Amino acid sequence: MDILMKALYLLIFPGLLYCSVAGLLLAGIDRKVVARMQKRIGPPLLQPAYDFFKLLGKETIVPAAAARRTFLAAPVIGLVSLVVTAVLVPVFGFSAFGGVADVVVILYLLTIPAVAIIMGGAASGSPYAGVGISREMVTMMAYELPLVIVLLAVGKAAGDGGVTFSLSKIVEYQQANGPLITHWTMWPAALAMLLVIPAEIGSHPFDVAEAETEICEGALVEYSGAPLALFKLSSAIKLYIMTALFSCLFLSGWGTGIVAVDALILVAVCAVIMLICVSLVRAVCARLKVEILFRFYWRVVAVLAAISLILAWLVG
């Protein structure tokens, strides 16, 4: 029975099915809102889901120069890592798999999709993919440092005299003391996290690794059919995971106690977070250069996160 429950957690809720539906819905809302901001009608709300199923039915073409096994395995690896990550993120008070160091596990798991894109691009043998994977590596190094500092700041604020790396304990702390977003010491970290989210999901203006108008989709230039569909689904799921992680870190401490209702509320909260840090930014900003992106995250975002970390040590 325990194995069956774990399988249901992984495949249904809060795993593959739930995070896929939530991610594709959020992606559709993002596209619709951005279109309205730019005075366009925009695609239907379910267009990302239509695109996903349409790609599943298309032919998969593997370049003659590609390393076939690595080329086809990369999108699967990225998707599996994100599904496991989604299971570790609590839905308000509900946690399918809790642990003493799940924050560290999530941090490692979140790097795997980017590594999968790098693997797939390198295996394709395309020069455009070569440029894309180099940009992907720079982007990953840029946002990883601020993300680590944000997690340390939250862990220190929620830790009992130390630093906790358990998301469950972070949620329990907020249940007892109120959401961390109400603690002034965490405001810089919350802002830093909002700035990390669009880079983590590769959204405009931080989409330097894809840059369709410059390097023809970058690392994914040679992908088609089902493998490309899995990459697109992974991007949508990551949108859900990052916004849900922000909710867990800064907006937890409340909930109805009814898991189904809390799951719907979480998607609504994720949509609001997405509109603030992804849709609005994507609608009004031009794409950044790689070197500007790197400096921005290390000089501005990392400093914001470090301010909260220092304040958490001094005040806590």
Helices and strands as residue ranges (DSSP letters): H 2-11, H 16-37, H 47-56, H 68-88, H 102-124, H 127-158, H 167-177, G 180-182, G 184-186, H 187-200, H 212-215, G 218-220, H 225-250, H 259-274, I 275-279, H 280-284, H 290-296, I 297-301, H 302-315
